[in-house]
Structures are given as C-alpha cells and as structure tokens.
Amino acid sequence: MDQRARPYRSVLYIPGSKDRALEKARGLPVDAIIFDLEDAVAPDEKVNARATLAAALEQGGYGNRMRIVRINGLDTQWGEADAKAAASMDCDAVLLPKVETTAQLDALVALIGDKPIWSMMETPRGMLNAAEIAAHPQLSGFVMGTNDLAKELQTRFRPDRLPMMAGLGLCLLAAKAEGIVVVDGVYNAFKDAEGLKVECDQGRDMGFDGKTLIHPAQVDVANAAFAPSEAEIDLAQRQIAAFEDCEASGQGVAVVDGKIVENLHVVTAREILAKADAIAALEG
C-alpha cells in the first residue's frame, strides 16, 4: 500500500507487559498499535515484558494494523536488550524514544538490521534536528511526544497548543519533505471527547496523518477526524471528473463550485479517494 494512502488515523499505545490489554487490542478498530516497552511498563516488569509482547505478536490476530514496538532508549539499562528482542518480533517497525540525532538511529539499526524504524520527537533538540532525522534512510515515521515536549519547554497548557506550534511545525515540514508518516501527540483527558475532537481537527488541518491515543475510548473520535469526510470525497470525485472532461475535450478550464480546478487539486483529490479506499479495505 502506498505510504501516503495507508491510514494512520488512530495509533493506540498498548502496554507490552499486560496480557489483557494485548488481547483486547486485537478487536479494536485502530489503524496502528504502538506496543510499548517504555513509559507504560514499570521498571521491574521491563525484562518480562519483552517475552510477553513477543508471544502476543507471534500469536497474531492484529489483522492489517500497523504493529510498532516502542523500546526503551539505548542510553538506559533496558534499551539494547529491547532492540535485540524487537528485531526478532513479528512487528512492522521499531520506535525509538527521544531521538535527537541520526547517530541514535544508526545505533538502533546496528542492533536490529533492516527492520523499519520510527522516531519519537519529544525534545527541543529533536525539533531543531528534525530535517536531518527525517532524512535517515531507514526511517519511516515520526511520533510526536507532546507531553515530554511540554515538560522540556516549560509551557502552560492551552487548548490551541500555541506554545507547541514551532516544534510541531518543524517536524511536520521535515516529515512532509521526506515523505514519511507523522503522527500527532496524545490528548491526556481521555474522557473529554469534545476536547479530543478539537485537537484532532487541529492536527488534521495542520497535516498530521493521525493521532496517538492512550485509551480505546478515543479511537472513534480520531478515526472520524482523520478520515476524508463525505463532503471531501464528493468534491474530490467532482474535481477529477471536471478536470478529465476538460482534458478530453481540449476546451476551457475546469471549474467546480465556482473555483478553478488545476492539476495540483486533482493530485490532492486522488489522494483523498485513495485514503478513503484504504480505510474501507482496512475496516473490511
């Protein structure tokens, strides 16, 4: 599936140490799962979590969902063993936390081989080095770590996330320049569906591919926000039809709803329809 078409609307964190959570995740309508060996696992459970997670992934049942394993940082006592364990797990990618340099990614690659890697972007230095990090040849995606970023920036919480915009924007620009996936940070108030929708809509408007989630109750809101709407699909279909009619007749300029339709609009329209088809295939 084309990287730009594959859905990443909902990316749910699941503790790699919890059998019950790993089982429940098999039935959740999420596009991707981050199986977490880092923040969601207590220090005294980290070693056992590797085997628990490996067994769950070997058992399978996660369908077409993207399966990403987040390891502990390579500067911790667990990171190297996590990476070596993840290298042999039945997963699609390995996610490294607090990435600030390409040297960290090179160190991960040396441990896991050619398995795709993803990068947590959650520190000021990471934001400033986002372009270089995104260009790493084995990197497939960015995950925004907005809680850690807020801590490092010493910001106050604002619903509009204004203090975050510089960092979020740098990572978005870097990801789009390199054609990799970029997923927005979590919304902590998991019972606040209205607030989550506002933040999802903001993220979608900015260009994020989806939202990381901390609770299954957030899945439906994220899936709706990051999927093409019926109105967007209808407009895309009409734009393509109008443009193709003009090309076939060799006459005039395509116009839809009083607006000129150029080739760039048709490219976007086709991407919208491809994304809608990919979502339908995933859900089917």
Secondary structure, DSSP 4 states (H G I P E B T S, - for coil): --TTTS--SEEEEEETT-HHHHHHHTTS--SEEEEESSTTS-GGGHHHHHHHHHHHHHH---TT-EEEEEPPPTTSTTHHHHHHHHHTSS-SEEEESS--SHHHHHHHHHHHTTS-EEEEE-SHHHHHTHHHHHT-TTEEEEEE-HHHHHHHHTPPP-TT-GGGHHHHHHHHHHHHHHT-EEEE---S-TT-HHHHHHHHHHHHHHT-SEEEESSGGGHHHHHHHTSPPHHHHHHHHHHHHHHHHHHHHT-S--EETTEE--HHHHHHHHHHHHHHHHHHHHH-
